[in-house]
Amino acid sequence: MMNESQSEALARIDALIANVPDFPKPGIQFKDITPLLASSEVFAESIELLAEKSQTLGADLIAAPESRGFLFGLPVAQKLGIGFIPIRKPGKLPGETISVEYDLEYGTDTVEMRAGAIQPGQKVLLIDDVLATGGTIAACEKLAEKQGGVVIGAGFLMELSFLNGRNLIPDCEVFSLLEIQD
Ligand code: AMP
């Protein structure tokens, strides 16, 4: 259950997410988190709330896709006292990597992780800023599972619920601080 101070914090977070119409292309309403990042106090509240929701899941580590996933995933991992694994676009990580390719509206994209970053059986929580169609986070889930990780949850600052992204990750607990209905 949400208490009054939590719902007030959520209202402050919501107020610092700007809606940018037709970015990066016509018809997309971009959720711009830069005003939130610019507020030390309200950003800290968003990390606190994400960490609270994450804590009960008992993750061994957090993994997040670049680049906005890093902004939320790493501070939450620090708060929980667990490790963080960056998931990157192809060609950015040195050494041996594991990749997963996924479909975009036009074409494909790829996510990568350092080989050996997850030990078999480790419980992984995925974090990102926005859950939209779910393609990115589903690819991240596959990446973790390829290394034997067990993805127990996926947490987001915002969920664009009308896109039904959570249907692509049916086996894990999905939570978001803000749900955008339309
Ligand atoms: P998706 O794979 O469709 O769930 O898209 C997720 C990724 O794209 C996330 O990493 C988001 O940061 C970004 N994204 C998708 N839609 C939006 C949006 N409307 N506003 C801001 N970021 C978005």
Residues whose N, C-alpha, C, O or C-beta is under 5 A from the ligand:
A	BS01	AMP	Q29 F30 K31 R68 D128 D129 V130 L131 A132 T133 G134 G135 T136 I137 G165
